[in-house]
């Protein structure tokens, strides 16, 4: 029990360290834009290394590239006024419906809790975006959909800030 608590506590510390690093980097970026002379030293890599079996690393990275492609296709569909299509793409490829497609159950057992949580946050946010994207057709109001899409991206960002596979 004590070990479990210790693990939980250290995961929390590492997660907040990851977040702090992300915020620090953001701050540095802002400073960088304000003062182009100040390039600063690159921040040390504080991401937690997560050991996946090699074939699962390849599978996960391929999935990741599809995640980015998906964001591009969602953006394109929104830009051409096809918000329903954007919602459908999000639900099928990133949302709760995509869990089986990605073999999530098999991969999840190698992930620390914080990484699993980031994944769950992303899937839920994508499903929320899908609903907001459907609503655009009714309300003509794009802002809630864009906000939900931002939450999807922030789940990508926070997991990337905390974990690495190689
Ligand atoms: C649960 C954690 C997690 C989430 C959520 C996540 N990623 Fe990743 N992603 C990773 C990890 C870990 C890597 C590997 C980093 C490394 O070790 O190089 C990665 C790598 C990538 C790569 C590089 C792939 C390659 O071939 O090297 C891309 C692109 C990427 N992610 C896109 C996304 C996008 C877009 C999203 C959100 C829609 C997303 N990821 C959400 C964990 C996550």
Boltz pocket constraint, residues with backbone or C-beta under 6 A from the ligand:
constraints:
  - pocket:
      binder: B
      contacts: [[A, 61], [A, 62], [A, 64], [A, 65], [A, 67], [A, 68], [A, 71], [A, 94], [A, 115], [A, 116], [A, 118], [A, 119], [A, 122], [A, 152], [A, 153], [A, 155], [A, 156], [A, 157], [A, 159], [A, 160], [A, 163], [A, 164], [A, 165], [A, 166]]
      max_distance: 6.0
